[in-house]
């Protein structure tokens, strides 16, 4: 019962963090709505893989690394801020003028494109401050070092399954034809709004100790 309670607590702590919109959500949804379903799924799987890695690192005793090395925490914060700002600038560049034909996605993209998309998902989650904060503090507090190894491994597996269910659902929902048609009409304004938000968040994150 103790093990079940620990796993339930870890899962309940993770779910709100997972479904709260952030850089991962924006990246998956935008790729799904403007590109291909395969690319969006590849990014989602990259996010899931990185989340599993962060969860494993946290619960198996290395969660305090950032606390012991302030310079690494600062570097991660600056890198994440720069990455968010870069994503925002890219969205601005891709914002088309009203009436401009929307570029059709290449649905026969070579496998290398999907590997690149997977890597973008990994990078997005590894540099996501929300993920770093959750796995570095909340999860390590939920699963203290005294918990058995089997319980820790099961917690990581639960988090991976929950992450996959959520992020793949986002990829499938936003890549549906109806969603893509709606997004095609709203894309210029949405790109500029989301791009501005990401740039502002990136600058704040990079400059705020």
PyMOL commands that set and color helices and strands:
alter all, ss='L'
color gray80, all
select helices_A, chain A and resi 2-19+23-34+37-62+65-68+70-94+111-126+129-142+149-174+177-207
alter helices_A, ss='H'
color red, helices_A
deselect
rebuild
show_as cartoon
